[in-house]
Amino acid sequence: MNWLRKNLFSTWYNSLFTITCLVIIFFFGWNFVNWIFTQAQWQVVETNLRIFMVGRYPQPLYGRVWISSLIACTLTFLTTGVFFAKQNIPKLAIVITAFLFSFLLIVLPVNTNSRLWLIGIEFSIVISFLLGKKLSKFISPYLAFAWLLSFPIILYLIGGGLGLRSVSSSDWNGLLLTLLMAAISIFLSFPIGILLALGRTSDLPVVKWFSILYIEIIRGLPLIGILFLAQVMLPLFLPIRLDRVLRGVAGLILFSAAYMAENIRGGLQSVPRGQVEAAKVLGLNPALVLLLIVLPQALRAVIPAIVGQFIGLFKDTSLLSLVGLLELTGIARSILAQPEFLGRYAEVYLFIGLIYWVFCYSMSLASRKLETASSEQ
């Protein structure tokens, strides 16, 4: 009551504004909830859930996708446990998380095999999180190597080859393609952005002007234009014909790296010049000064901007549907073309919007935790 009186009903106009907002929220909220539970036809999601997730990926090979999901979830929550090693997790948060997982296991329209995989992933999440908290000092030095190793393993499982049945990238659709392209683009655009930022601050004229021209040209073009150029023009400059998925990834990397470079350059400018000079006085060569003194402080200063760029890149994968790739948005458009589900735009786009929000908000939470942890060190 004290909090309500202080924050919402402190004066007569605050009270009037609070009541007006509550009435508006109740009116629209009630209509929205009523539409969700009484009018919306969720059969379009229930019937096409498999297509939303993996598209045309061969059904006998779904085990590879589940193994890849298990690897990604295990590493994610192992890392989360390391970050939360020195903090007590509220019991309410644990209860809510367990309830949500149990609720999903009950309501998701999946077969028995998929439910067993989901239960195994849930147990893996719990165990990896607890291991991360208990053994953070031993695990943390190897996390980066584990993440680097996981990318080729997951790509090998999804694509096949070298003893496994090969799966064409044209069969990588839905959320599977969205996650793969976002992860690869984020993983590759980050180091390229660092190199461009360092090149723009270099004393070598050729390197400096090349970096400046690249950054300014790319930032002056819309992403959809770069994606079309990557699909149409890139094969003209290369001796081999790249896959459409690789061309789409190339467009995302080229675009994101330019913006990433400017974010990192802002962090480089925030590092005091005196620290660089002090490091040189101690006898460190330029490479060690950059790796041990400048970059850690620069990246720490721009964590929100970098993660914001990652979130934007994840959402920008939806534009790939305009160049013929059936990622999550593209597969939604193909589902809406089914005769029995014509006009079900609200249900379909609300569902994929919820998926985008879950992943983007998770990255935002991880960013805030990483920023807090770095400020405490």
Disulfide bonds with the S-S distance in Angstrom:
none
